[in-house]
Amino acid sequence: MDRQAITAAFDTLDAGVDAVLGLDCEALTTHERMVLLERVERVRRRLPAAEHPLINQLARSGQRRGVGRQTGACDRRVDADQPRRGRPPHR
């Protein structure tokens, strides 16, 4: 698959989510809402299947900077148990 097709597929995904977010579902019955919630749940569970290959490819290529980072504490070698500056220690 070429780059343009990949970008187009993600653009379609973004547009679809935007369209769903813009819907007014007030006219739906309870049953119809439940059916749509089930569909949203199915989509939500499928999305990691799109993320994992991309993450794995980044890991294999050595381009790990920024992937899976939670804080910059590791980069700065900050001790998580050390009290923050400007705050008195918690007692």
C-alpha positions as CSV (number, residue, x, y, z in Angstrom):
1,M,0.0,0.0,0.0
2,D,1.4,3.4,-0.9
3,R,1.7,6.4,1.4
4,Q,-1.2,8.3,-0.2
5,A,-3.5,5.4,0.3
6,I,-2.5,5.1,4.0
7,T,-3.0,8.8,4.5
8,A,-6.3,8.7,2.7
9,A,-7.5,5.9,4.9
10,F,-6.6,7.8,8.1
11,D,-8.2,10.9,6.7
12,T,-11.4,8.9,6.2
13,L,-11.2,7.5,9.7
14,D,-10.8,11.1,11.1
15,A,-13.7,12.3,9.0
16,G,-15.9,9.4,10.1
17,V,-15.2,10.1,13.8
18,D,-15.9,13.8,13.2
19,A,-19.2,12.9,11.6
20,V,-20.3,10.7,14.5
21,L,-19.3,13.3,17.0
22,G,-21.5,15.8,15.2
23,L,-24.6,13.7,15.3
24,D,-27.7,14.6,17.4
25,C,-29.1,11.3,18.6
26,E,-32.0,12.7,20.6
27,A,-34.6,11.2,18.2
28,L,-33.3,7.7,18.7
29,T,-35.0,5.1,20.8
30,T,-33.3,3.4,23.7
31,H,-32.8,0.3,21.7
32,E,-31.2,2.3,18.8
33,R,-28.9,4.0,21.3
34,M,-27.8,0.7,22.7
35,V,-27.1,-0.7,19.3
36,L,-25.0,2.3,18.5
37,L,-23.1,2.1,21.8
38,E,-22.3,-1.5,21.0
39,R,-20.9,-0.4,17.6
40,V,-18.8,2.3,19.2
41,E,-17.5,-0.3,21.6
42,R,-16.5,-2.6,18.7
43,V,-14.7,0.2,17.0
44,R,-12.9,1.2,20.2
45,R,-11.7,-2.4,20.7
46,R,-10.4,-2.6,17.1
47,L,-8.3,0.6,17.2
48,P,-5.4,-0.9,19.1
49,A,-5.0,-3.3,16.2
50,A,-4.1,-0.3,14.1
51,E,-1.7,1.2,16.6
52,H,0.3,-1.9,17.5
53,P,1.9,-2.5,14.1
54,L,3.0,1.1,13.9
55,I,4.5,1.0,17.4
56,N,6.2,-2.3,16.6
57,Q,7.7,-0.9,13.4
58,L,9.0,2.1,15.3
59,A,10.6,-0.1,17.9
60,R,12.3,-2.3,15.2
61,S,13.5,0.8,13.3
62,G,15.2,2.2,16.4
63,Q,13.1,5.4,16.3
64,R,11.9,5.1,19.9
65,R,12.2,8.7,21.0
66,G,8.9,9.7,22.4
67,V,7.3,6.3,22.2
68,G,5.8,5.1,25.5
69,R,7.2,8.0,27.5
70,Q,5.2,9.0,30.5
71,T,7.3,11.8,31.9
72,G,10.6,13.6,31.4
73,A,11.9,12.5,34.8
74,C,14.0,9.7,33.3
75,D,15.7,12.1,30.9
76,R,16.5,14.5,33.8
77,R,17.4,11.7,36.2
78,V,14.9,13.0,38.7
79,D,14.3,10.9,41.8
80,A,10.5,10.4,42.0
81,D,10.7,10.2,45.8
82,Q,12.5,13.6,46.1
83,P,10.2,16.4,47.2
84,R,9.4,19.1,44.6
85,R,11.1,22.4,44.9
86,G,9.0,25.2,46.3
87,R,6.7,22.8,48.2
88,P,7.1,21.8,51.8
89,P,7.5,18.1,52.3
90,H,4.2,16.2,52.9
91,R,3.8,15.1,56.5
